[in-house]
Amino acid sequence: MDNIEIMTKSKNLFNAFDKDFQNDPYPTYERLRREDPIHRSIFNTWVITRYADAGAILKDRRLS
């Protein structure tokens, strides 16, 4: 998969400014948990959607 496909996939999976997401974010979160639970967004930020992953990341002293 090349970078263009990755960016296209990311754009389609999570866009906080999308009207559908703003009206009902839960289907997007469910899709992220299923398809890309540790997701790099188009805004170059990480979106962590599973509780266990978020807990592990928060406890890891190597990350800040």
C-alpha positions in Angstrom: 0.0 0.0 0.0 1.5 3.3 -0.9 1.3 6.6 0.9 -1.6 7.9 -1.2 -3.8 4.9 -0.3 -2.9 5.3 3.4 -3.9 8.9 3.4 -7.1 8.2 1.5 -7.9 5.4 4.0 -7.2 7.7 7.0 -9.2 10.5 5.5 -12.2 8.2 5.1 -11.9 6.6 8.5 -11.7 9.7 10.7 -12.5 13.3 10.0 -13.8 15.2 13.1 -15.0 18.0 10.9 -17.3 15.7 8.8 -21.0 16.6 9.4 -22.0 12.9 9.7 -19.3 12.4 12.4 -20.5 15.5 14.3 -24.1 14.3 14.1 -23.3 10.8 15.3 -19.7 9.8 16.0 -20.3 6.3 17.3 -20.4 4.4 14.0 -17.0 6.0 13.1 -15.6 5.0 16.4 -16.8 1.4 16.0 -15.3 1.2 12.5 -12.0 2.5 13.8 -12.0 0.0 16.7 -12.6 -2.8 14.2 -10.4 -1.7 11.3 -7.6 0.6 12.7 -7.7 0.9 16.5 -4.5 2.9 16.7 -5.1 5.3 13.9 -2.9 8.1 12.6 -5.3 10.8 11.4 -5.0 13.2 8.5 -4.1 15.9 11.1 -0.9 13.9 12.0 -2.3 13.0 15.4 -3.1 9.6 16.9 -6.6 8.4 17.6 -6.7 5.5 20.1 -10.1 3.8 20.2 -9.7 0.8 22.4 -9.7 1.2 26.2 -6.9 -1.4 26.8 -4.7 0.3 24.2 -5.2 3.7 25.7 -4.5 2.3 29.2 -1.3 0.7 28.0 -0.1 3.8 26.2 -0.8 6.0 29.2 1.2 3.7 31.5 4.2 3.4 29.2 6.9 5.7 30.5 8.6 5.7 27.0 5.7 7.7 25.6 4.8 11.3 26.3 
